[in-house]
Amino acid sequence: MLYRSMTELDIESAARLYMEYYNGKENGEWTEQTAYKRIHQVFSREDSYCLALENVGELIAFAMGYFEQYDDCCAYDLIEIVVTGGYQKKGVGTAFMQELEARVKAEGAMLIQLQAVNDEFHEHFYGKLGYKNVSNLVLKTKII
């Protein structure tokens, strides 16, 4: 398996993995067009950092986010992470996150922040990696 920076050539494959995961596991309604747009938006954002994991030339996982500057630190906002189904629950996601953490730290990030679904699966996965729920922020939304 090979860790490497994502390139623009990976966007189509990443969009397919994204669509397969979210439509298959989370009852999403992603289309080829919306998944491609989502992946392209994060990839092309200023200060983005996107990591790919391939096995024998096939994309099997990716993580996407960007660096965000604050007055006292630089944070990495992890926006998307997908590990294809056949590689889940085998330690691949954990190792992938550890590689991502090392790489964004080397690029100057002091912390990683992310939004995750509030369920047992995500709590377990991120909890074992040392991620904690914050108590000083609340996600606000408004349907318009």
N, C-alpha and C positions, 0 to 999 in steps of 0.2 A: 504494500500500500504506500502511496505517495501523497504527502501533503504539499500543496503548492498554492500560490496566489491564483485566484480566479482571473480569467481573461474574458473579454467580450465574447469570445467563441464559446464560452461555457454557459451563456445566458439561456439558450434554448434548452439544453440538457437540464439545467437547474430549474427552469420553469416546468418542465415535464415532471421532475421529481417532486417539486412543490405541489403541483396539481394532483399527482398520484397520492401523496401523503395526506393533504388536507381534504380532498374529496373522499378518499377511502377510509381514513381514520377519524376524521372530525366532521363528516357530513357537509363539507364545503361545497360550494357551487362555482369553483374556479373554472374558467375556460382557458384555452391556449392564449388568447389575447390578454385576458386580465392577469394571468400568472406571469406572462412575459413582461407586461408593463410593470408589475410589482417588483420583479427581480431587477429589471433594467433601472427602475427609479432608484433603488438602493445602491446598485452597482455604480451608477453614474453620479451619485451625490458627491459633492466636495468632501474631501477627507475620508472617503469610504475605504474600508479594508474588508476584503472578501477572501475567504479561505476555502479551498477545495480539497477533497480527499478522493483519490481515484484508486481503483484496483484494476490492474491490467488494462489501462486506458479508458475505463468506464467510470464516470462520475458516480460516487456512491454516497457522498455527503457534501454539504456546503454550509458555511456560516457567512452572514453578511451583516455589516454594520458600518458605523462611522465614528470617527473621533470628534469629540465635542469639547471645546475649550470653556472652562470656567475661570473665575478669578484666581482660585487656589489650586487647580489641578486640571489635568486633561483626562476625560473619561472616554471609554469606548462604549457606545450604545449598540448592543447586540440586537438587531432587528429580526433576523431570521436564522434559524438553524434547522436543517432537515437531514436526517439519516435515513436512507432507503430501508424499507421494511426488512429485507433479508439480513441486514446488519444490525438491527436493533436488539437490545437485551443481550449483547455479546461483549460489552465494554468498549465498543467502537465510539459511541457518542461521548462517553466519559473521556477517553483518550483524545478525541477530537477537541473537546472543550479545553482540556489541559494544554494542548498544542496551541489553540487559539489564545488562551490566556498568556502563555509565554511569549508569543509573537507580538500581541498588542502591548504587553508590558515593555518589550524591547523597543517598540516604536514610541514609547513615552506615556502610555496610559497608566494612570494611578489606580483606576477602578473600572470595573465593568458593570454596567447597569442594563436591565432588560425588563420587559413586561412578559409575564407568563400567565397562562390559563391557571385559575385558582382551583386546582384539583390535586388528588393524591399522587398521580403519576408525575406531574411537573414538580410538585413539592418534594417528592423523593429524589428525582433526578438532580435538581438544582441543589437541594439540601445536602446531598452526599458530597457535592463539590464545594460546599461551604457558603453558598448563597443564602442570604437572609432576607426576610420580608422587611421593608422599611416601615416605620411608623410615623414618619414626619411628612409623608406625601400621600396624596389620594388621587387616583385617576378620576378625572371629571369628563363626562360626555354629555352631549345634547343632540338628539335627533332633530334635524331641521328639515 
